[in-house]
């Protein structure tokens, strides 16, 4: 368990549609607390399964489980390495577009009726502003991960790039998977309900309300850019490392079942 203090608390521009988790930075480590369910477990499981894909290590952020003590309260959560070096900073696409065009990306996207053109707008204008090449491939990977793991909270306030004081840009590692795997047990996905019905009810917020339509558009425009390599045994191995006093057997088995089902659903993404 790590003890955290008020001066460690961080306010960021990264927003969730369901409110913001507590976030802290202490030294070179970031911490996030569970807020509506088992966000920490979702971050941990997804990031460790991404280690068994064709992504390079620097393309995603790895999370580890941690109990967090703050103001005499104990929260379950995760920790991750602080990946910003020098004067590099995160800037969300929403703020980037407001700075350049005077309006947010989200409003620009939804002025366009065709979902394929929405994604093209997001990619083409980001490339125009930042000079980043192959941003479509980057977004395609992100949307594949989000679709597979049911991350319902990927919107323009938590898609980000990196910028430094010289105005140079870099791609940001994939992070913020806490809204995946039906982690919100407080509001939308209570424990005890049929997970197949819950899976069917989850909708993304990126540029349309269907994971399959979103992924289909990304694959048609930018191709297949990530392959998964984990087996059911690999899923079991990740979950077996979860301390028994952090999450109940019911939650662990629910996450296992979801991962098994998504692996079956997206078998074409596996080598």
C-alpha angles and dihedrals in degrees: 000000000000123000114223130193138208093257088057091058113111131205111203135180090237106108136193122210088226098050132278128292119226107267127189138179121207114175109312095341131091122205131197127188128215111260114172101011135315102344091142092056090049092052091047097047096043095047093048091049090049085062085070097056135081091269117116117240092253093055096073139033117244117220129201126197118253138168110231126209115203128161093343091309125111120214131185112232148120142271130213138179119270101245101184113103130191112341096335113132138181118250121183119227089240093060093038092057092045090053092051105032104021091240133076124258093238093062090046092052095051094049084070115076100196111078093210090056090048091060092043090053092051093049101038096047093045090052090047093052099041104028088228113153124220093016086150090062090049093051091044090057091047093050091048091053092045093047093048095048096034096241099179097180105066105124136140093279092063103036104092145172129201123251132181134202092271091059093252119145135213134180116264121232114252111267143142101073095149094114092059131098093036089290095160101089094157101062118010112009110039120188116259097040126114106277094207090058090045092050090053090052097055115105130187124229102207104099106322139016100250124078091202094049091045093051093043091056092047092050093048093049101038107014133231108318107165134048127196121222106178124116130206087264089056090052089050091049092054092048093045088064093061110108111246093231095057104060131015124249087248091059094044092051091046091054091046091052092048092050092048091050095047089049089055093044095051099036090139089069093062126090 
